[in-house]
Amino acid sequence: MIDRLAAALDYDQQALGLRHQRQQVLANNIANADTPNFKARDFDFGRELSRAMGPEQPGQGGLAMRTTSARHLAGHGPSSTVGDLLYRVPDQPSLDGNTVNMDVERVQFVDNSVRYQTALSMLNSRIQGLKSAMQSE
């Protein structure tokens, strides 16, 4: 029962974790808007979510947990990093080599924030539905 519940919520956990990491990358881009030779970075959310939800391969996926007793359960934690951080192609290069376009970064930041809040609201309603289904009347 717990395994099925964890599997049902795994997608939401992975999506929220990736949204959080993308927010950090976008905030870093905005913070370095005036840094000479700084290259704006981002990642493909859909590809990273597919990679995170894909079949486990040796050396990839989650963090392996070490067991010190034969009675411990084997498990894997969520993956902690994004696979590929890509460089943004600048629309208009600057003289100091910085590729941050504040308009693009702000739009991406707000879009990611709205999608994070939406995913959080959907997860909350899903958990409330599961709680009401488990409670006896």
N, C-alpha and C positions, 0 to 999 in steps of 0.2 A: 504494500500500500504506500509506504513512504517512498519507495523507489519510483513508483508511478507519479507521485506528487512532485518529487524532485525533477523528474524528467519533464513534466508538464511546465514547470516554472524555469527550466534551464534556458530556454530560448529568451525569455524576458530578462533573465540575469545576464546573459551574454550581450544582449542588445543594449541594456542600460550601462554595462561596463564599457562597451565600445563607444557609446555616446559620451560618457564621462571622459574617456581618453581623447576623443576628438575635440571636446570642449577645451581640454588642456592644450592641445596642439594649436587650436585657433587662438586661444588666449596668448600663447607664446608668440605667435605671429604678430598679433596686435601690439604686444609689449615691445617688440623689436622693430617697430615700424620706422624708427629713426636710426637704427644701427646700420652703419655702412657695411656693405657686402653681405648682409643677412639674406638668406634665401627662404622664402615662405614655403611651408610644408603642409601637407594634408594627406589623408588616406581615403581609399575607396571603401566606404562604409559597407556597401552590399557585399563586396568581395571578402572583406575581413569577417563579416558575420557568417558568410557561407563557410569560410575556412574554420571559424570557431565551432560551427555546428556540424561540420563534416565528420566523417569517420576518423577515429583516433588512429594515428600512425606513430610508429616508434620515433621518439625524439621530438614529436610535435604535440600540440594540444596543451593539456593542462599540466600542472606541476605534479610530479610524482611524490607521493607521501611515503616516508620511510617507516617501516614497522619494526618494532623491537620485540614483538611476541607473536607466536603463531596464532594467537587468538584475536589479534587485531584485524580489522576489516581493511581490505585493500581499497584504495581510493585515489582520486585525482582531483586536484583543486582547479579552479578556473585558470585559463591562460592569462599571463600577466602583461604581455606586451603585444603590440600591433606588429604584424609581420613586415609590412612595407610602408615606410613613410615616403611619400612621393614629393617631388618639388613642384611648385606651381609654375606654370609658364606665364611670365609677366605680359600684360597687355601693352604696357608702355614702359620700357626700361628706364631706370633712373641713372643719373650720372654717378652716384656713389655705389652702384651695384646692388642696391636693395631691391627685392622683388615683391615687397608687400604692397598690395593695393588695398587701402583701408576700406573702400566701398565694398569690395568683394569679401573681405574678411568680416566686416560687420554683418553683412547679409548672411554669410555662412554661420556665423556665431549665433545670430538670432534664430535662424532656421533650425540649427542643431538644438538650441535651448527649447524651442517649441516642441520639437519631436521628442526630446527627453521628457518633458512634462506630460506629453500625450501618452507616451509609453508607460510612464509612472502611474498615470490615472487609469489606464487600461489594466495594468497589473493590480492596482488596488481594487478595482471592481471585480476582477477575476478572483482575487483572494477572498473578498467579501462573499462572493457567490459560493466558493468552496466552503467557507465557514458556515454559511446558512444551510448548505446541503448536509453538513456533518452534525448540525445541532438537531436534537430531537424536539418535537413540538408537543 
